[in-house]
Amino acid sequence: MRITLPSGTEAEIARVDGATRGLVVIPDIWGMRPLFDDLTQRFSSEWGTTTIAIEPFPSRDFPDLGTNPDTRFAAVPKLRDTDKYRDLAEAAEATGCSSVGLIGFCMGGMYCFKAAQLERGGRPLFGRIASFYGMITTPEAWKSESHESPLDILKRGGVGTPRAYAANVLAVIGGSDQWTPGPEVDELRMTGVTVAFYPLAEHGFAHDASRPTHRPDDALDAFERAKNWLAGG
């Protein structure tokens, strides 16, 4: 069912009667579409979680974005981390659940890393997070004053800065993914993030069966790991 968050951002929600666990989904750069409607329903029915997916490019800010890849990539620097954090908090609230997890893909996986710092009532907003091939550092073409590097967030902690709960994060990574180079993966591990590594997989190998990089066996294993990880939060 389509809903609108208080911020005005569009979302798709699938509720499970009596569920105590919720799940927020951040789509890839292509945003909300039938694929993510289906994933929302799948996570809800198979994982028993009230699940909500949010539009990464709200129509109020990007009314004529379309499907051209160059246009979408050029729009990313115009996104603001603070807006995304607000939408994630509102989506978590919309589940009505006491325990909420987070899962994201590609660009959405990048925001999963950033969201590890979010809190609610002195506790992590998301008890467990699963990032599927999220960018570990901000790509050069996406950098702007409104973006902070995911890796910088995951590294930090202590007095005077928001703590990042890196140990709550599972990163699904492909060994042949140009967006997640080996040295960055090594740094990611050092923050305390758990890495599920698929040596032969390329970017986007799990969530969209229509992609040429899709690897059915690896995808099945990655989603099973994500399900078990998220259930532990």
Backbone as CSV, one residue per row, in Angstrom:
resi,resn,N_x,N_y,N_z,CA_x,CA_y,CA_z,C_x,C_y,C_z
1,MET,0.840,-1.184,0.000,0.000,0.000,0.000,0.880,1.241,0.000
2,ARG,0.595,2.175,-0.882,1.338,3.425,-0.936,0.869,4.358,0.186
3,ILE,1.856,4.957,0.868,1.563,5.971,1.867,2.509,7.144,1.644
4,THR,2.262,8.234,2.328,3.143,9.389,2.303,3.619,9.658,3.722
5,LEU,4.920,9.723,3.899,5.476,10.024,5.214,5.178,11.479,5.581
6,PRO,5.262,11.849,6.856,5.020,13.247,7.248,5.872,14.251,6.476
7,SER,7.068,13.829,6.047,7.949,14.712,5.286,7.441,14.965,3.874
8,GLY,6.505,14.133,3.408,6.028,14.212,2.034,6.651,13.178,1.125
9,THR,7.571,12.365,1.651,8.230,11.327,0.862,7.306,10.125,0.687
10,GLU,7.279,9.604,-0.537,6.434,8.462,-0.848,7.045,7.170,-0.305
11,ALA,6.183,6.229,0.058,6.650,4.953,0.600,5.639,3.866,0.281
12,GLU,6.119,2.643,0.301,5.274,1.457,0.133,5.379,0.642,1.412
13,ILE,4.232,0.269,2.004,4.250,-0.472,3.259,3.397,-1.726,3.154
14,ALA,3.907,-2.806,3.728,3.174,-4.070,3.827,3.173,-4.478,5.294
15,ARG,2.016,-4.457,5.912,1.908,-4.708,7.345,1.653,-6.181,7.644
16,VAL,2.160,-6.621,8.793,1.916,-7.960,9.305,1.208,-7.806,10.641
17,ASP,0.002,-8.311,10.741,-0.763,-8.192,11.982,0.005,-8.804,13.152
18,GLY,0.152,-8.026,14.213,0.804,-8.516,15.416,2.315,-8.534,15.359
19,ALA,2.907,-8.050,14.277,4.368,-8.079,14.160,5.016,-7.153,15.176
20,THR,6.094,-7.619,15.791,6.875,-6.774,16.695,8.145,-6.273,16.015
21,ARG,8.487,-6.873,14.860,9.674,-6.456,14.123,9.274,-5.747,12.838
22,GLY,9.928,-4.622,12.591,9.717,-3.876,11.371,10.983,-3.870,10.531
23,LEU,10.838,-3.506,9.275,11.981,-3.444,8.364,11.789,-2.264,7.416
24,VAL,12.813,-1.415,7.334,12.824,-0.302,6.389,13.739,-0.669,5.237
25,VAL,13.296,-0.370,4.016,14.028,-0.710,2.806,14.410,0.576,2.072
26,ILE,15.693,0.683,1.683,16.126,1.810,0.852,16.460,1.261,-0.535
27,PRO,15.723,1.649,-1.564,15.979,1.135,-2.909,17.302,1.626,-3.489
28,ASP,17.612,1.106,-4.660,18.789,1.537,-5.402,18.511,2.871,-6.101
29,ILE,19.414,3.286,-6.960,19.326,4.601,-7.582,18.096,4.751,-8.481
30,TRP,17.492,3.633,-8.857,16.314,3.697,-9.730,15.031,3.919,-8.949
31,GLY,15.107,3.876,-7.648,13.983,4.263,-6.811,12.844,3.254,-6.756
32,MET,11.712,3.724,-6.259,10.530,2.879,-6.107,9.975,2.500,-7.479
33,ARG,9.677,1.202,-7.609,9.135,0.644,-8.843,8.589,-0.733,-8.511
34,PRO,7.972,-1.443,-9.458,7.383,-2.744,-9.119,8.332,-3.713,-8.434
35,LEU,9.625,-3.673,-8.788,10.592,-4.550,-8.133,10.569,-4.360,-6.620
36,PHE,10.528,-3.117,-6.168,10.575,-2.872,-4.727,9.209,-3.025,-4.070
37,ASP,8.138,-2.868,-4.831,6.834,-3.261,-4.298,6.845,-4.756,-3.989
38,ASP,7.408,-5.540,-4.929,7.467,-6.992,-4.747,8.390,-7.373,-3.590
39,LEU,9.544,-6.713,-3.488,10.464,-7.008,-2.387,9.851,-6.668,-1.041
40,THR,9.141,-5.549,-0.983,8.470,-5.168,0.260,7.493,-6.249,0.700
41,GLN,6.705,-6.744,-0.253,5.740,-7.794,0.063,6.442,-9.096,0.426
42,ARG,7.538,-9.377,-0.276,8.292,-10.613,0.000,8.873,-10.604,1.400
43,PHE,9.529,-9.512,1.783,10.105,-9.440,3.119,9.000,-9.537,4.176
44,SER,7.883,-8.905,3.904,6.778,-8.929,4.856,6.239,-10.343,5.056
45,SER,5.964,-11.027,3.952,5.326,-12.337,4.051,6.297,-13.440,4.455
46,GLU,7.552,-13.386,3.933,8.506,-14.463,4.203,9.276,-14.265,5.499
47,TRP,9.502,-12.998,5.872,10.308,-12.716,7.059,9.449,-12.317,8.256
48,GLY,8.154,-12.131,8.049,7.254,-11.815,9.154,7.438,-10.434,9.734
49,THR,7.923,-9.493,8.911,8.164,-8.128,9.372,7.243,-7.152,8.662
50,THR,6.693,-6.198,9.401,6.027,-5.085,8.753,7.103,-4.284,8.020
51,THR,6.970,-4.174,6.716,8.055,-3.683,5.873,7.635,-2.431,5.122
52,ILE,8.539,-1.450,5.088,8.256,-0.197,4.398,9.472,0.203,3.561
53,ALA,9.241,0.507,2.297,10.294,0.977,1.395,10.055,2.447,1.099
54,ILE,11.125,3.245,1.130,10.995,4.685,0.921,11.587,5.089,-0.423
55,GLU,11.002,6.105,-1.026,11.494,6.642,-2.285,12.746,7.486,-2.033
56,PRO,13.888,7.135,-2.661,15.105,7.917,-2.410,15.118,9.286,-3.089
57,PHE,14.287,9.455,-4.115,14.195,10.740,-4.817,12.753,11.234,-4.751
58,PRO,12.341,11.824,-3.617,10.943,12.246,-3.455,10.495,13.179,-4.577
59,SER,9.261,13.015,-5.024,8.753,13.784,-6.162,8.689,15.274,-5.860
60,ARG,8.581,15.659,-4.589,8.533,17.082,-4.272,9.860,17.766,-4.609
61,ASP,10.960,17.012,-4.529,12.286,17.565,-4.813,12.773,17.220,-6.214
62,PHE,12.280,16.099,-6.754,12.730,15.632,-8.071,11.502,15.273,-8.919
63,PRO,10.724,16.286,-9.335,9.445,16.015,-9.992,9.563,15.409,-11.385
64,ASP,10.666,15.627,-12.078,10.797,15.168,-13.468,12.078,14.366,-13.661
65,LEU,12.394,13.487,-12.719,13.682,12.800,-12.756,13.774,11.805,-13.914
66,GLY,12.713,11.052,-14.143,12.712,10.089,-15.236,13.624,8.902,-14.981
67,THR,13.956,8.201,-16.064,14.733,6.959,-15.944,16.090,7.029,-16.645
68,ASN,16.461,8.195,-17.108,17.769,8.327,-17.743,18.876,8.169,-16.703
69,PRO,19.814,7.234,-16.911,20.838,6.998,-15.883,21.713,8.216,-15.619
70,ASP,22.064,8.965,-16.657,22.905,10.144,-16.451,22.194,11.175,-15.585
71,THR,20.886,11.337,-15.808,20.104,12.297,-15.025,20.044,11.878,-13.565
72,ARG,19.862,10.595,-13.334,19.770,10.109,-11.958,21.106,10.216,-11.229
73,PHE,22.178,9.853,-11.902,23.487,9.972,-11.267,23.808,11.431,-10.952
74,ALA,23.411,12.331,-11.844,23.670,13.753,-11.617,22.832,14.309,-10.472
75,ALA,21.724,13.641,-10.147,20.845,14.120,-9.075,21.346,13.742,-7.687
76,VAL,22.207,12.734,-7.581,22.624,12.247,-6.266,23.284,13.330,-5.416
77,PRO,24.182,14.180,-5.967,24.788,15.210,-5.113,23.780,16.198,-4.533
78,LYS,22.577,16.243,-5.112,21.553,17.159,-4.615,20.794,16.581,-3.427
79,LEU,20.952,15.289,-3.182,20.356,14.690,-1.998,21.064,15.216,-0.748
80,ARG,20.340,15.221,0.369,20.913,15.680,1.638,20.806,14.558,2.668
81,ASP,21.935,14.271,3.305,21.924,13.221,4.325,20.857,13.479,5.382
82,THR,20.717,14.730,5.802,19.766,15.035,6.867,18.330,14.707,6.445
83,ASP,18.002,14.927,5.181,16.663,14.566,4.696,16.469,13.058,4.738
84,LYS,17.511,12.320,4.338,17.395,10.865,4.331,17.234,10.340,5.753
85,TYR,17.969,10.899,6.704,17.855,10.435,8.088,16.443,10.706,8.630
86,ARG,15.893,11.852,8.278,14.518,12.162,8.698,13.541,11.143,8.130
87,ASP,13.666,10.841,6.832,12.754,9.888,6.205,12.896,8.502,6.811
88,LEU,14.116,8.109,7.124,14.331,6.799,7.730,13.689,6.719,9.114
89,ALA,13.815,7.785,9.894,13.196,7.812,11.220,11.679,7.761,11.103
90,GLU,11.124,8.502,10.139,9.670,8.491,9.958,9.188,7.134,9.460
91,ALA,9.967,6.494,8.606,9.586,5.168,8.122,9.620,4.144,9.250
92,ALA,10.643,4.215,10.094,10.718,3.306,11.239,9.503,3.486,12.147
93,GLU,9.129,4.742,12.369,7.958,5.026,13.198,6.685,4.474,12.561
94,ALA,6.604,4.547,11.238,5.401,4.098,10.536,5.165,2.604,10.662
95,THR,6.222,1.819,10.936,6.022,0.380,11.099,5.230,0.059,12.361
96,GLY,5.310,0.953,13.360,4.634,0.697,14.625,5.268,-0.409,15.433
97,CYS,6.490,-0.800,15.100,7.164,-1.933,15.748,8.216,-1.457,16.744
98,SER,8.428,-2.248,17.773,9.395,-1.881,18.800,10.829,-2.136,18.359
99,SER,11.016,-3.073,17.428,12.339,-3.389,16.895,12.295,-3.227,15.384
100,VAL,13.218,-2.422,14.847,13.203,-2.131,13.412,14.587,-2.359,12.825
101,GLY,14.642,-3.060,11.690,15.873,-3.270,10.957,15.885,-2.429,9.690
102,LEU,17.011,-2.453,9.012,17.189,-1.652,7.792,17.936,-2.481,6.763
103,ILE,17.470,-2.408,5.507,18.143,-3.077,4.401,18.138,-2.140,3.204
104,GLY,19.247,-2.127,2.460,19.328,-1.241,1.316,20.233,-1.815,0.244
105,PHE,20.072,-1.313,-0.971,20.740,-1.882,-2.131,21.428,-0.794,-2.943
106,CYS,22.678,-1.039,-3.300,23.469,-0.103,-4.111,23.543,1.251,-3.400
107,MET,23.000,2.309,-3.990,22.993,3.594,-3.310,22.279,3.483,-1.964
108,GLY,21.211,2.679,-1.919,20.521,2.451,-0.653,21.399,1.754,0.359
109,GLY,22.280,0.869,-0.129,23.237,0.230,0.767,24.239,1.212,1.330
110,MET,24.597,2.220,0.538,25.482,3.279,1.027,24.821,4.028,2.185
111,TYR,23.534,4.321,2.033,22.836,5.008,3.112,22.646,4.113,4.333
112,CYS,22.651,2.803,4.139,22.613,1.900,5.293,23.833,2.111,6.180
113,PHE,25.007,2.243,5.560,26.214,2.494,6.349,26.075,3.797,7.132
114,LYS,25.571,4.829,6.478,25.438,6.127,7.142,24.435,6.067,8.291
115,ALA,23.391,5.255,8.111,22.324,5.187,9.107,22.734,4.449,10.373
116,ALA,23.920,3.853,10.387,24.385,3.157,11.590,24.563,4.094,12.776
117,GLN,24.595,5.409,12.526,24.767,6.380,13.609,23.446,6.846,14.214
118,LEU,22.324,6.505,13.593,21.040,7.052,14.038,20.577,6.384,15.327
119,GLU,19.999,7.194,16.194,19.527,6.702,17.485,18.072,7.102,17.725
120,ARG,17.458,6.346,18.612,16.114,6.669,19.104,16.086,6.328,20.584
121,GLY,15.888,7.343,21.408,15.843,7.110,22.848,17.141,6.588,23.415
122,GLY,18.280,7.038,22.859,19.572,6.606,23.360,20.017,5.241,22.890
123,ARG,19.272,4.628,22.003,19.616,3.325,21.439,19.662,3.432,19.925
124,PRO,20.322,2.479,19.257,20.330,2.533,17.790,18.915,2.525,17.224
125,LEU,18.656,3.384,16.254,17.343,3.396,15.613,17.075,2.056,14.942
126,PHE,18.108,1.499,14.320,17.986,0.208,13.646,18.847,-0.818,14.383
127,GLY,18.178,-1.811,14.974,18.910,-2.800,15.749,19.889,-3.588,14.911
128,ARG,19.526,-3.882,13.672,20.417,-4.558,12.732,20.232,-3.930,11.347
129,ILE,21.322,-3.896,10.591,21.336,-3.280,9.268,22.006,-4.229,8.289
130,ALA,21.418,-4.389,7.103,22.024,-5.186,6.033,22.204,-4.307,4.802
131,SER,23.454,-4.071,4.442,23.788,-3.258,3.279,24.224,-4.161,2.138
132,PHE,23.475,-4.127,1.046,23.844,-4.910,-0.128,24.643,-4.032,-1.083
133,TYR,25.917,-4.363,-1.227,26.863,-3.683,-2.126,26.746,-2.163,-2.098
134,GLY,26.677,-1.630,-0.871,26.662,-0.187,-0.700,28.036,0.421,-0.885
135,MET,28.089,1.622,-1.440,29.360,2.309,-1.617,29.956,2.619,-0.245
136,ILE,31.220,2.284,-0.065,31.877,2.420,1.233,32.372,3.845,1.447
137,THR,32.814,4.473,0.391,33.144,5.896,0.402,32.285,6.582,-0.650
138,THR,32.065,7.880,-0.506,31.231,8.602,-1.456,31.939,8.687,-2.811
139,PRO,31.320,8.175,-3.886,31.934,8.307,-5.209,32.232,9.771,-5.538
140,GLU,33.309,9.995,-6.244,33.772,11.353,-6.522,32.668,12.212,-7.140
141,ALA,31.931,11.655,-8.084,30.897,12.431,-8.783,29.704,12.747,-7.891
142,TRP,29.600,12.083,-6.751,28.458,12.290,-5.855,28.780,13.200,-4.680
143,LYS,30.020,13.607,-4.558,30.410,14.386,-3.387,29.765,15.768,-3.399
144,SER,29.328,16.206,-2.225,28.792,17.552,-2.038,28.835,17.861,-0.554
145,GLU,28.565,19.093,-0.195,28.588,19.490,1.214,27.495,18.806,2.015
146,SER,26.485,18.286,1.333,25.368,17.647,2.041,25.578,16.157,2.257
147,HIS,26.746,15.631,1.818,27.052,14.214,1.957,28.270,14.011,2.851
148,GLU,28.166,13.049,3.757,29.325,12.621,4.533,29.715,11.225,4.086
149,SER,31.008,10.924,4.078,31.484,9.616,3.641,30.996,8.519,4.586
150,PRO,30.420,7.439,4.052,29.991,6.334,4.914,31.116,5.794,5.787
151,LEU,32.296,5.631,5.209,33.408,5.079,5.975,33.805,5.983,7.125
152,ASP,33.786,7.297,6.898,34.102,8.229,7.979,33.112,8.090,9.129
153,ILE,31.847,7.909,8.796,30.826,7.737,9.832,31.080,6.456,10.619
154,LEU,31.344,5.368,9.914,31.528,4.083,10.575,32.781,4.051,11.447
155,LYS,33.777,4.848,11.116,35.032,4.865,11.876,34.913,5.626,13.182
156,ARG,33.987,6.552,13.254,34.044,7.486,14.367,33.276,6.998,15.584
157,GLY,33.481,7.716,16.673,32.789,7.430,17.921,33.421,8.245,19.016
158,GLY,32.822,8.222,20.184,33.402,8.932,21.317,32.678,10.218,21.634
159,VAL,33.220,10.950,22.594,32.592,12.152,23.113,32.537,13.229,22.037
160,GLY,31.388,13.881,21.917,31.260,15.022,21.023,30.821,14.690,19.614
161,THR,30.760,13.410,19.254,30.292,13.011,17.934,29.302,11.872,18.079
162,PRO,28.329,11.790,17.150,27.403,10.653,17.209,28.158,9.348,17.005
163,ARG,27.885,8.382,17.822,28.536,7.080,17.683,27.920,6.332,16.502
164,ALA,28.763,5.629,15.744,28.260,4.748,14.696,28.296,3.309,15.210
165,TYR,27.166,2.623,15.150,27.060,1.261,15.659,27.452,0.278,14.560
166,ALA,28.744,0.288,14.212,29.225,-0.512,13.088,29.003,-2.001,13.309
167,ALA,29.057,-2.452,14.546,28.899,-3.876,14.833,27.494,-4.375,14.520
168,ASN,26.557,-3.461,14.308,25.184,-3.854,13.960,24.996,-4.063,12.465
169,VAL,26.063,-3.849,11.680,25.938,-3.808,10.229,26.518,-5.051,9.570
170,LEU,25.741,-5.640,8.646,26.204,-6.685,7.746,26.359,-6.067,6.356
171,ALA,27.523,-6.238,5.749,27.769,-5.729,4.399,27.904,-6.899,3.436
172,VAL,27.002,-6.968,2.476,27.057,-7.978,1.418,27.880,-7.389,0.274
173,ILE,29.012,-8.003,-0.022,29.991,-7.429,-0.942,30.369,-8.444,-2.016
174,GLY,30.453,-7.987,-3.264,30.942,-8.812,-4.357,32.414,-8.546,-4.633
175,GLY,33.180,-9.591,-4.851,34.603,-9.449,-5.058,34.977,-8.790,-6.376
176,SER,34.037,-8.736,-7.323,34.288,-8.103,-8.618,33.499,-6.814,-8.786
177,ASP,33.124,-6.197,-7.689,32.324,-4.975,-7.707,33.247,-3.762,-7.727
178,GLN,33.192,-2.991,-8.810,34.055,-1.817,-8.923,33.716,-0.730,-7.917
179,TRP,32.504,-0.754,-7.364,32.090,0.268,-6.409,32.586,-0.019,-4.995
180,THR,33.085,-1.232,-4.759,33.580,-1.597,-3.422,34.965,-2.231,-3.559
181,PRO,35.988,-1.431,-3.872,37.339,-1.976,-4.074,37.901,-2.613,-2.814
182,GLY,38.821,-3.570,-3.036,39.368,-4.360,-1.943,39.920,-3.570,-0.774
183,PRO,40.738,-2.530,-0.996,41.260,-1.767,0.145,40.154,-1.125,0.991
184,GLU,39.086,-0.687,0.340,37.976,-0.113,1.107,37.248,-1.180,1.906
185,VAL,37.125,-2.380,1.338,36.496,-3.485,2.073,37.322,-3.820,3.311
186,ASP,38.647,-3.794,3.178,39.515,-4.046,4.337,39.272,-3.001,5.431
187,GLU,39.162,-1.740,5.039,38.884,-0.677,6.007,37.515,-0.860,6.638
188,LEU,36.566,-1.304,5.828,35.217,-1.534,6.335,35.228,-2.591,7.433
189,ARG,35.941,-3.678,7.207,36.040,-4.737,8.216,36.632,-4.197,9.519
190,MET,37.593,-3.303,9.400,38.279,-2.783,10.587,37.366,-1.933,11.461
191,THR,36.266,-1.433,10.920,35.330,-0.649,11.728,34.479,-1.526,12.637
192,GLY,34.434,-2.828,12.363,33.579,-3.734,13.120,32.396,-4.242,12.334
193,VAL,32.235,-3.766,11.094,31.178,-4.264,10.216,31.482,-5.720,9.856
194,THR,30.448,-6.568,9.823,30.578,-7.945,9.371,30.389,-7.995,7.861
195,VAL,31.325,-8.611,7.154,31.279,-8.660,5.694,30.930,-10.072,5.224
196,ALA,29.881,-10.167,4.402,29.551,-11.404,3.695,30.090,-11.246,2.280
197,PHE,31.154,-11.980,1.959,31.932,-11.733,0.741,31.674,-12.822,-0.293
198,TYR,31.360,-12.385,-1.520,31.089,-13.294,-2.626,32.120,-13.015,-3.721
199,PRO,33.186,-13.822,-3.804,34.364,-13.478,-4.609,34.095,-13.207,-6.080
200,LEU,33.167,-13.925,-6.686,32.944,-13.791,-8.126,31.812,-12.828,-8.481
201,ALA,31.165,-12.271,-7.482,29.975,-11.450,-7.732,30.333,-10.026,-8.113
202,GLU,29.519,-9.464,-9.018,29.650,-8.076,-9.407,28.573,-7.245,-8.708
203,HIS,28.556,-5.948,-9.012,27.607,-5.049,-8.372,26.169,-5.445,-8.718
204,GLY,25.305,-5.390,-7.706,23.885,-5.641,-7.926,23.539,-7.082,-8.229
205,PHE,24.291,-8.038,-7.671,24.120,-9.434,-8.056,22.932,-10.128,-7.411
206,ALA,22.277,-9.488,-6.420,21.309,-10.237,-5.616,19.852,-9.832,-5.799
207,HIS,19.545,-8.535,-5.852,18.160,-8.123,-5.650,17.323,-8.011,-6.907
208,ASP,17.944,-8.043,-8.083,17.200,-7.839,-9.335,17.590,-8.936,-10.316
209,ALA,16.694,-9.909,-10.496,16.992,-11.056,-11.354,17.126,-10.681,-12.821
210,SER,16.679,-9.496,-13.207,16.770,-9.085,-14.607,18.147,-8.541,-14.970
211,ARG,18.992,-8.293,-13.977,20.315,-7.733,-14.251,21.255,-8.814,-14.788
212,PRO,22.124,-8.455,-15.732,23.069,-9.457,-16.258,24.053,-9.958,-15.204
213,THR,24.234,-9.201,-14.127,25.159,-9.608,-13.067,24.509,-10.523,-12.028
214,HIS,23.219,-10.823,-12.194,22.513,-11.618,-11.184,23.136,-13.007,-11.048
215,ARG,23.322,-13.426,-9.799,23.871,-14.742,-9.485,22.895,-15.439,-8.526
216,PRO,22.035,-16.325,-9.056,20.948,-16.893,-8.244,21.403,-17.564,-6.955
217,ASP,22.445,-18.372,-7.029,22.881,-19.091,-5.824,23.447,-18.130,-4.778
218,ASP,24.285,-17.198,-5.244,24.824,-16.211,-4.312,23.718,-15.334,-3.747
219,ALA,22.752,-14.985,-4.582,21.633,-14.151,-4.125,20.848,-14.869,-3.031
220,LEU,20.562,-16.139,-3.247,19.819,-16.920,-2.257,20.561,-16.956,-0.934
221,ASP,21.872,-17.189,-1.001,22.674,-17.246,0.214,22.728,-15.880,0.900
222,ALA,22.894,-14.816,0.107,22.995,-13.470,0.684,21.699,-13.068,1.388
223,PHE,20.573,-13.378,0.784,19.307,-13.021,1.426,19.056,-13.859,2.677
224,GLU,19.493,-15.102,2.673,19.342,-15.924,3.876,20.209,-15.360,5.003
225,ARG,21.434,-14.945,4.659,22.297,-14.328,5.670,21.675,-13.044,6.206
226,ALA,21.137,-12.236,5.292,20.519,-10.978,5.711,19.321,-11.235,6.615
227,LYS,18.504,-12.207,6.254,17.332,-12.542,7.082,17.755,-12.926,8.494
228,ASN,18.741,-13.804,8.601,19.203,-14.258,9.908,19.852,-13.118,10.693
229,TRP,20.607,-12.274,9.985,21.257,-11.141,10.641,20.219,-10.184,11.206
230,LEU,19.252,-9.827,10.383,18.241,-8.869,10.815,17.385,-9.420,11.954
231,ALA,17.174,-10.714,11.955,16.370,-11.329,13.028,17.076,-11.288,14.361
232,GLY,18.400,-11.076,14.350,19.160,-11.057,15.599,19.179,-9.730,16.289
233,GLY,18.556,-8.695,15.674,18.604,-7.353,16.262,17.448,-7.066,17.190
